[in-house]
Amino acid sequence: MHIFGKILGTFFGFLFGGAFGAVFGLFIGHQFDKARRLRQAGFNTGFGSGPSQAQRQEEFFKAAFAVMGHVAKAKGQVTKEEIQLASTMMDRMSLHGEQRKAAQNAFREGKESDFPLDTVLERVRISAGGRFDLMQFFLELQISAAFADGDIHPSERNVLHKIARGLNFSSEQLEQRLRMQEAAFRFQQGGFGGQAGGGSHHSGGSWQQASSADQLSDAYKLIGVDSNADAKTVKRAYRKLMNEHHPDKLMAKGLPPEMMNVAKEKAQEIQNAYDLIKKAKGF
């Protein structure tokens, strides 16, 4: 724990200003400890000249894995599924050597009991330049981490709400993305009739029909529309999502290059869901 600044601040504050000075010194010391902690974690603390584009991307990258570790710790103990999720995410980003070590260190940093979540999220907003789609990408990464075992624990949900507020998303916006991510999780697992007849006790046709119906239902939820939405509504929702998740646009706005593959996978997921809906509706 980082308490050196608090001790010094309280001591000198009391020495020169009595009880009131001690309280003020404690506050100043707390800010010093937070800044020191973030420097040790590799985050820019905002003092001096503004960070460069590369520094902002590095902050965004490290913060993503640190907050991921914080989400994983929400239930009290990090499960092997959540550790595997972090490793899988690193594989998807093709992280090796020092980059992978930096991600692992950040993940461990996020698991600490005194992890300064609010301060880190403030730095994420700064490194993202306040851009909605970058902060949405960051939030969706954390939702994916929470869904590592296929479900979200109430403690994880509470932490996700804190993260959403820290990134200026409302509770309603978070809940919508949780529903979309849950549908995306099932959509990825489904296979759209790919396993029909393989050891199932149902006939191939009836299994595929049920599987296709479930897959289509999840496709609607992934896109964020009702199953009775008309073609115009579906296309509008699809175009909005693709505009927000387009990898090239995200890169142009400051997405770390290591995260390009994850952005591409998300865009492909949206495209697959849209293609399935188009086929079902015949447009």
C-alpha positions, 0 to 999 in steps of 0.5 A: 500500500502507498501511504508514505505521502499521507503520513508526511502530509498529515504530520506537516499539516498538523505541525503547521496548521493543527487539526485543520492542517492535518486534514488538508495535509492528509488530502494532499498526501493522498493525491501524492500517493495516487500519482506515485502509484500510477507512475509505478504502474506505468501510467502518465499522471498528467503533470508537465507537458501533455502526453504524446499520441504514443503515450496516450495509446500506451496508457489506454492499453495498460489501463484496459488490462489493469481494469480487466484485473480489477473486474476479475477480482470483483468476486473476491477471487480471480478464477482460472477462466478469468486468467485464461480470458486475459491470456486469450485477449493477449493472444488475440492482440499477438502480444509477446515479450515486453508487451505481454509482460506489460499487460500481465503486470497491469492485470496484476496491478488491477487486482490490488485492493487499493487499485485507484479505479476512479483515477485510472478511468479519468486517465482513460477519458483523457487518453481517449480524448473524450471520444465516445467510440474509444471509451465504448471499446474500452467498456466493451472489453471490460464487459467481455472480461466479466463474461469470461465464464459465461455469466456476470456475478452481481459484484462484477455488475456493480464494478461495471456500473462504476466503470461505466459512470467513470467513462460517462455512460449511463446505467441504461447504456451499460445494461443495453451493452450487457444484453448485447454482449450476452447475446454476442457470447451465445452467438459466438458459441452457437455455430448456426446449425454447424453441429446438427446431427453430431450425437444429438438425439433430435433429428438433424432438421429439428435440431437445426431449426431450433438452433437457427431460431436461437441464433437469429434471436441473438443476432437481433439482440447483438444488433440492438433491435427487436425481432419485428423491426423492419429493414430500415430500422435494422440497417440503421442500427447496423450502420451505427454499430459499424460506424462506432466499431470500424477498426480503421476509424478507431485506429485513426482516433487513437486505438492502440495498434495492439488492439486492432485485431480485437476491433476487427473481430468485433466488426466481423461479429456485427457483420455476421449477425446482420447477414443472418438477419438479412437472410431471414428477412429477405432483404 
